[in-house]
């Protein structure tokens, strides 16, 4: 087998059903059937006649999925599945389908959910009946240590930040998978109906819930020292899913912001070096860059930033507000840079230490600054006349950055997926402005007294 044929075969295995059907339609072949049938059909085409146009079409579909912004946004790091974790499962009952263990399935790492232990490793939801509605059962018992973690957390904080959750995804042979619910999913835990935050774009039969599909919290109905039975009811429309149960620690956007401020601050020297590289003269270019302008206004909130950050993978100097960005992703995880629209995963975020210092020095009226080639910065626009040019070296020893009040997104937004990010950001800004007016009014009354 040639290297090109081997590469094409591997790429075909990773394509989704819609992509395989599109490919077969382009080649004038039958596009009906399950995924395994479509893969086999395309593989036969490859072995019979690997034409350049067929290889190019496969490469384009593969790159669009794995290298495009949408594909990279949905993947971060693989959750490490402990090899020594025993799956506690007494499966088959006559009324339930029997899951099949699928250890090769990996789900993406979720920044707001830290996996502590695997309670039930990924198993396939296998249809057992000819009818659409299917039921699969998962049975498990919590260990003494797992129960203690849940009880200690509730006793100390009063909030169930350590939870037992159910996650489901597509079953595929390679790669990491986003959380995806099967159509018309319902979950019963020990006979109790467990809430599932599922939103559908229409009433069409067989439609999967729209993403993001968050982990389903089973904790309120789980028995600490007895056997637990989880029944997953779903509709079979020919797609393959896997489900798993994890013990997780749930974080808020404020928790992630604290982590970022502790471990993710880029030093002033490192940021200055990046600025200098941008301003460095290139002999091949006829135009020399003498300054670079950066806005102090967050592109998401349209307000002055308090904690400027960007992803390490971003090539631009422009930042966005970390607190606002994390709150946006807490509500609807996209993890996409609002400046360059490329993936900006939590693990890649860094607070700009240089711009943080400038925000403390610059007057409130300054909305934009310019980095100069002589190692200084100055205000841009109307404030330029009344602002002095400042040497960047004066900020080299500043390490403590002021963080403003964090506006909680969950207090002024709904869980509906139909609301746009722009409308959500506008609601947050209006809430923040209202709070500022009340604070200012109280301050005036105190002065009068």
Buried (B, 14 or more C-beta within 10 A) or exposed (E): EEEEBEBBBEBBBBBBBEBBBBBBEEBEBEBEBEBEEBBEBBBEBBEEEBEEEBBEBBEEBBEEBBEEBEBBBBBBEEBEBEEEEEBBBEBEEEEBBBBEBBEEBBBBBBBBBBBBBBBBBBBBBBBBEEEBEBBBBBBBBBBEEBBEBBEEBBEEEEEBBBBBBBBBBBBBEEBBBBBBBBBBBBBBBBEEEBEBEBEEEEEEEEBBBBBBBBBBBBBEBBEEEEEBBBBBBBBBBEBBBBBBBBBBBBBBBBBBBEBBBEEBBBEBEEBBEBBEEBBEEEEEEEEEEEBBEBBBBBBBBEBBBBBBBBBEEBEBBBBBBBBBBBBBBBBBBBBBBBBBEBBBBBEBBBBBBBBBBBBEBBEEEBBBBBBBBEEBBBBBBEBBEEBEEBEBEEBBEBEEBEBEEBBBBEEBBEEEBEBEBEEBBEBBBEBBEEEEEEEEEEEEEEEEE
